[in-house]
Amino acid sequence: MRQSYYHWLPDQQALMLEQTIALAEINSGTFNVTGVNAVADRLIKFAVALGAVEQRIELPHYRQLTDRAEWQEQPLGQAVQLRKHPDAPLQLLLMGHLDTVYGADHPFQQICWLDAERLNGPGVTDMKGGLVVALHALAALEASPLAGRIGWRWLLNPDEEIGSPCSADLIARCAAEADMGLVFEPALADGSLAGARKGSGNFSVRVTGRAAHAGREHHLGRNAIRALCDFISGLDDLNGQQAGVTINPGYIHGGGAVNVVPDRAMARFNIRIEQPEDELWCLQQLEHLQRQIRRQEGIQIELDGRFGRKPKPLGPHLRLFERLRQIGQELGTELSWLPSGGCCDGNNLAAAGLPNIDTLGVCGGAIHSSDEFLLVASLAERARLSAALLFELAQDDPVQWRREGR
Ligand SMILES: [Zn+2]
């Protein structure tokens, strides 16, 4: 192991912390387009010394069902790609997301120290700290004599926190041109990585009925709320019927004045699956439930959504995990991995057939809550781990890692 190539990384800790805070100070809730683009601008400034070719990519608008059960299109921030050494024999795809779950109107906007080791702030761990880890690992590689032995594309998307619906095609295209993927989502607090991951689908449902005066013509109305509730009950009853499948009705809205039979109602739900074949089972159940609702005269039901993230079984990624574990041992870090019910862009890379590790970011906890915290020492530690991985891959025989057919 060429210690000398990255011995300077621990000295970067103060700078890494400063950069993480600078990124976390910009609100970048997924729908805060200005904020998401501002995070990209700042990160690109930090990354200027890498000398990569930069490209900003407009994504299709996000289509969402509003509370009024109407379809609405929303613009998203740009995706960004930084690329270097595209002709090197081994090509890596690094991934990070610019968005967070905290919108501009969310109460959690401030960064504060919980104690000497832990920083609390929106996105410090998921994943602005991870962006900084990737940046410094790449900087270590590019400053070393091994620069140019591996090529890399660093893809930053603006919509990971809503399931990457609009960047999914771009991710798949980039994955097709790479030999392996490195994603900088947070590790667990003890440094464990996520191994196998569940798959996930987000769905919206809209029910339309017929409005009528609740007193004078109640019998003429067709109550959309009642029909939607029937559908949701059927949906929730599917829990427990197929091992590893969970269904979560997560949002519901409908109706208006209580003296009107409501003609519209909508809901959103999420489904998690463990096995690829669960997807078909779920889709058949959804079809069946819709058919039952449609039997009611005067009621229409429309479903939209898909399994944007397929399950990620560990098998195809194990060799890369084992390589990283070996590198960790040489650095004095014991690495282990655990299955996770959560999903991320590592699922998308896996679906595109790309071996990947998707929790190379910082250590911390309570992500997606106002208690989100970063273990600040992990910034330099994890940059060192990723840099070491890059150094070792640069010295491995590229044929060993190259994907067939690339
Ligand atoms: Zn994340």
Boltz pocket constraint, residues with backbone or C-beta under 6 A from the ligand:
constraints:
  - pocket:
      binder: B
      contacts: [[A, 97], [A, 126], [A, 127], [A, 160], [A, 185], [A, 186], [A, 344]]
      max_distance: 6.0
